């Protein structure tokens, strides 16, 4: 299995470590990615059950821990994986590291974008979960929490709240979800 060697911004560029690979990118909106000092795409996860959302159609999504497959979803023929994916495992714990592998359409079967998911600190995850639990189904409370996170520069939490499956639908929130999705990784 080949894995990416280069991560850029919010999008992950697929660049094969061995043989030449056609340039392809994966734009991951949530969990939010940041390249680390080693060039890995790392997502500090503020909420234990993050929504997985890429703007590209995917052929395969895998979650691994230390090389062991924990969960996998493959697209059916002619039916790519699109849209948000609810977290399929037990919540990520503070400091826990998992690997999310994404294979977009049109990429060889053994090429993956590799994203390290790392549970944030216990303090931050506890506060974020407490906030999430307190929001209930009130669209105004959700809107305000999302805006507060964005205003504070906490893009990870803002995007996690925006695309959380627990979040309510409302014209205002749905419009923001669409606008962020349409902007992709270019301006988030």
Secondary structure as UniProt FT lines:
FT   STRAND          2..4
FT   TURN            9..10
FT   STRAND          11..14
FT   STRAND          24..30
FT   STRAND          34..35
FT   TURN            37..38
FT   STRAND          41..45
FT   STRAND          52..54
FT   STRAND          58..65
FT   TURN            66..67
FT   STRAND          68..74
FT   TURN            77..78
FT   TURN            94..95
FT   STRAND          97..104
FT   TURN            105..106
FT   TURN            109..110
FT   STRAND          111..119
FT   HELIX           122..135
FT   TURN            136..137
FT   HELIX           139..151
FT   TURN            152..153
FT   HELIX           155..162
FT   TURN            165..166
FT   HELIX           171..183
FT   TURN            184..185
//
